[in-house]
Amino acid sequence: MKPLFSHPALLLALAAALAPAAALAHGDEDHAGHGGAATAAQQAWGIAGDAVAVSREIAIGLHDSMRFSPERLEVREGETVRLKLTNEGKVMHELVLGTEPSLREHAAAMRQNPAMAHADAHAVHLAPGDQGELVWTFNRPGLYTYACLLPGHFEAGMSGTVEVVPR
């Protein structure tokens, strides 16, 4: 009798079944640094910015009290900013930009798969004490949200707003 995994079709089926899980699983190293590694794609809340176009830097602290400081930002339409992030807590935190509905949907997915990888240019994941940055061009006016979507954090109120004022 042949071992189960010596059959090519069965091996292929197993690999195909495990591929989505492997794509989502990761260690903290996938989140190190900043979210700029992903390809820039226009989002409702803007697009990944070019570091040479940064007009100002904004420091944001991520805290174990499940708060960001500051909790409200105001930027001009078309402005490219560098968000300088510091996890000032003792647990993992992240900052993800989006709309309220997109972040609620993402938070629900994170509850189902807490080890979900983030390769998005609009997300930064930070271990305790780590620093990172996110360069973003807010090219659409409106009210947007940033949040920590690790399970329980968003639900505990770890979110803030970005108001993009028209030129």
C-alpha positions in Angstrom: 0.0 0.0 0.0 1.3 3.4 -1.0 1.6 6.2 1.6 -1.3 8.7 1.3 0.9 11.7 0.3 2.7 9.8 -2.5 -0.4 10.3 -4.7 0.1 13.5 -6.8 -3.5 14.5 -6.9 -4.0 14.2 -3.2 -0.8 16.1 -2.5 -2.0 18.9 -4.8 -5.4 19.0 -3.2 -3.8 19.3 0.3 -1.5 22.1 -0.9 -4.4 24.0 -2.4 -6.5 23.6 0.8 -3.6 24.9 3.0 -2.5 27.8 0.7 -5.1 30.3 2.0 -4.3 29.6 5.6 -0.5 29.9 4.9 -1.1 33.2 3.2 -2.9 34.5 6.3 -0.6 33.0 9.0 2.5 34.8 10.1 4.7 35.9 12.9 5.3 39.4 14.1 8.1 39.9 11.6 5.6 40.5 8.8 4.4 43.5 10.6 7.7 45.1 11.5 8.4 48.6 10.4 5.8 50.3 8.3 3.0 49.4 6.0 4.6 50.9 2.9 5.8 47.5 1.5 2.5 46.9 -0.3 1.6 48.2 -3.7 0.0 51.6 -3.7 -3.7 51.4 -4.6 -6.3 54.2 -4.4 -8.6 53.7 -1.4 -11.7 55.7 -0.4 -9.5 57.4 2.2 -6.5 58.1 0.0 -3.4 56.4 -1.3 0.0 55.4 -0.1 2.2 58.5 -0.2 5.7 59.1 -1.6 8.1 59.9 1.2 9.6 62.8 -0.7 6.2 64.5 -0.9 5.7 64.6 2.9 4.6 68.0 4.0 4.6 67.2 7.8 5.0 64.5 10.4 2.4 63.6 13.0 3.4 61.6 16.1 0.8 59.1 17.3 1.1 57.1 20.5 -0.6 53.7 20.8 -1.5 52.9 24.4 -2.7 50.0 26.5 -5.6 52.1 27.7 -6.9 51.3 24.2 -6.5 54.8 23.0 -4.4 56.7 20.5 -2.9 60.1 21.2 -4.0 62.2 19.5 -7.5 60.7 18.7 -8.3 63.3 16.1 -6.2 64.6 13.1 -7.0 67.2 10.5 -5.2 67.3 7.1 -5.8 69.1 3.9 -7.0 67.4 0.8 -4.0 66.4 -1.2 -1.6 66.5 1.8 1.0 63.8 2.2 1.8 63.1 5.9 4.1 60.8 7.7 2.4 59.2 10.7 5.2 58.5 13.2 3.9 55.7 15.4 5.1 54.5 18.8 3.6 51.6 20.7 3.9 53.0 24.2 2.2 49.9 25.8 3.1 46.4 26.8 0.9 44.6 24.3 0.8 44.5 20.5 -1.1 47.3 18.8 -1.6 48.4 15.2 -2.9 51.4 13.3 -5.1 50.8 10.3 -6.6 53.6 8.2 -10.0 53.2 6.6 -13.6 54.1 6.7 -15.8 53.2 9.6 -17.5 50.4 7.7 -14.3 49.0 6.2 -12.6 48.9 9.6 -15.7 47.2 11.3 -15.5 44.5 8.5 -11.8 44.1 9.0 -12.2 43.9 12.8 -14.7 41.1 12.4 -12.3 39.2 10.1 -9.5 39.7 12.7 -11.8 38.2 15.4 -12.1 35.1 13.2 -8.4 35.0 12.4 -6.3 36.9 15.0 -3.0 35.9 13.2 -4.1 37.6 9.9 -1.2 39.1 8.0 -1.2 42.8 7.0 0.6 43.7 3.8 -1.5 46.8 3.3 0.1 50.2 2.9 -2.5 51.7 5.2 -1.7 49.5 8.2 1.2 49.3 10.7 1.6 46.6 13.3 3.8 47.3 16.3 5.2 45.1 19.1 5.4 46.7 22.6 7.9 49.6 22.6 8.4 49.5 18.8 8.1 52.5 16.4 7.0 52.6 12.8 5.6 55.0 10.2 3.0 55.2 7.6 3.2 57.7 4.7 -0.2 58.5 3.3 -1.7 61.0 0.8 -5.2 62.0 1.8 -6.5 63.0 -1.6 -10.2 62.8 -0.9 -12.0 65.1 1.5 -14.1 63.5 4.2 -14.1 62.0 7.7 -12.1 58.8 8.0 -11.0 56.5 10.8 -7.9 54.9 12.1 -8.1 52.0 14.6 -6.3 49.1 16.2 -8.1 46.0 14.9 -6.5 43.4 17.1 -9.3 41.4 18.7 -10.9 43.4 21.5 -9.0 46.7 20.9 -11.4 48.3 18.4 -14.3 47.2 20.5 -12.7 48.8 23.5 -12.6 52.1 21.7 -9.1 52.2 20.2 -9.9 54.4 17.2 -9.5 57.9 16.0 -10.6 60.2 13.2 -9.0 62.0 10.4 -10.8 64.9 8.9 -9.6 65.7 5.4 -10.7 69.2 4.7 -11.1 70.3 1.0 -8.5 72.7 -0.5 
